[in-house]
């Protein structure tokens, strides 16, 4: 009987130790998921027609003037950025910074007719999209490590109603 109790306690202790190691990973992933949801909710509160210009990487097309929009990157103070980068990035289906229907990106469901013209075209759709696929990607260095990288992605599709 004592042997069974000893083995059971040993297994329980190992389980606790293993779950303790996973706790920081789960915690960081929860922070990343929360940051991604926050950005997507912020985007949802903006005028649909301005979304691409507000959150793309080009500050020259910002609706309020050059450099006035949030842009395509965002910090997450709780997560350590990879040197030379920012933790969060907003990605649209673009080619050369131009919103395009012929972008190949399976995760975003691309290529896809973004302006409801019944054709997939290879021209700029930033002025007439009715669908806007979005990827929010977070990349960071795990706490307590020098170079253990983690990432998290969330996808959505906004539509004009």
LINDAZI-V178153 format. One line per field, one symbol per residue. phi: phi as a letter, one per 40 degrees, with the letter a starting at -180 (. if undefined). A space follows every 10 residues. Layout:
phi: ???
This chain:
phi: .ccccccccc cccccccccc ccdccccccc cccccccccc cccccccdcc dcccbccccc bcdchdgccd gcbacbdcbc ccdgbbcbbb bbcbbggbcb ccccadccgb caccbfcgac bbbcbcbacb bbcbbbbbba cccgbcaccb aabbbabcbc b
